[in-house]
Amino acid sequence: SFSSVLGQLGNKGAVSVRFFVHGTSFCFVCCHLDSGGEDGDALLRNTDAASVLSRTSFHGHGHGGAPPPEEPLPKNILDHE
């Protein structure tokens, strides 16, 4: 990547947020993945996206001072509704 740091630290990654609204869990994920354009790049992007989905986990209560929800909070992205 042209915008990496000394060719060692890339600028790709993901950020996610989870919350409840009226008893329904939501999780939003924003990813910045390599664009590619070469043969096989789509497979690499899909692998990176799968890695984000499998490696992201949420810790802590996450209810921001409100009473905790009746159901346990989802711990992973795909556990959300």
C-alpha positions as CSV (number, residue, x, y, z in Angstrom):
1,S,0.0,0.0,0.0
2,F,1.3,3.5,-0.9
3,S,0.0,4.9,2.4
4,S,1.6,2.3,4.7
5,V,4.2,3.3,7.2
6,L,7.7,2.4,5.9
7,G,6.0,-0.5,4.1
8,Q,5.5,-2.3,7.4
9,L,2.3,-1.0,9.0
10,G,-0.7,-1.0,6.7
11,N,-3.8,1.2,6.9
12,K,-6.4,-1.5,6.7
13,G,-8.7,-2.6,9.5
14,A,-12.2,-2.6,10.9
15,V,-14.2,-0.9,13.7
16,S,-17.5,-2.1,15.1
17,V,-20.2,-1.0,17.5
18,R,-23.0,-2.8,19.1
19,F,-26.2,-1.6,20.9
20,F,-29.7,-2.5,21.8
21,V,-32.9,-0.7,20.7
22,H,-36.2,-1.8,22.2
23,G,-34.8,-5.3,22.9
24,T,-33.2,-5.8,19.5
25,S,-29.4,-6.1,19.2
26,F,-27.6,-4.2,16.4
27,C,-24.0,-4.4,15.3
28,F,-22.5,-2.2,12.7
29,V,-19.1,-2.9,11.2
30,C,-17.0,-0.6,9.0
31,C,-14.0,-2.2,7.2
32,H,-11.2,-0.8,5.1
33,L,-9.9,-3.7,3.0
34,D,-7.5,-3.9,0.1
35,S,-9.1,-3.0,-3.2
36,G,-7.1,-5.3,-5.4
37,G,-7.8,-5.6,-9.1
38,E,-5.6,-8.6,-9.7
39,D,-6.6,-12.3,-10.0
40,G,-7.2,-13.8,-6.6
41,D,-7.7,-10.4,-4.9
42,A,-11.4,-11.1,-4.3
43,L,-10.5,-14.2,-2.4
44,L,-8.1,-12.3,-0.2
45,R,-10.7,-9.6,0.5
46,N,-13.2,-12.3,1.4
47,T,-10.6,-13.9,3.7
48,D,-10.0,-10.6,5.3
49,A,-13.7,-10.0,5.9
50,A,-14.1,-13.5,7.3
51,S,-11.2,-12.7,9.7
52,V,-12.9,-9.6,10.9
53,L,-16.2,-11.5,11.5
54,S,-14.4,-14.3,13.4
55,R,-11.9,-12.3,15.4
56,T,-14.1,-9.5,16.6
57,S,-15.4,-10.0,20.1
58,F,-17.2,-7.7,22.6
59,H,-16.4,-7.5,26.3
60,G,-17.9,-5.9,29.3
61,H,-21.4,-4.9,30.1
62,G,-22.0,-2.4,27.4
63,H,-25.2,-0.9,28.8
64,G,-23.9,2.5,29.5
65,G,-25.4,2.9,32.9
66,A,-28.9,1.7,31.8
67,P,-30.3,-1.4,33.4
68,P,-28.8,-4.5,31.8
69,P,-30.9,-6.2,29.2
70,E,-32.9,-9.3,30.1
71,E,-30.9,-11.3,27.5
72,P,-27.1,-11.6,27.6
73,L,-25.3,-9.2,25.3
74,P,-24.0,-10.9,22.1
75,K,-20.2,-11.5,22.3
76,N,-19.5,-11.8,18.5
77,I,-20.7,-9.9,15.4
78,L,-22.7,-12.8,13.9
79,D,-24.5,-13.4,17.3
80,H,-26.5,-10.1,16.7
81,E,-29.9,-10.1,15.2
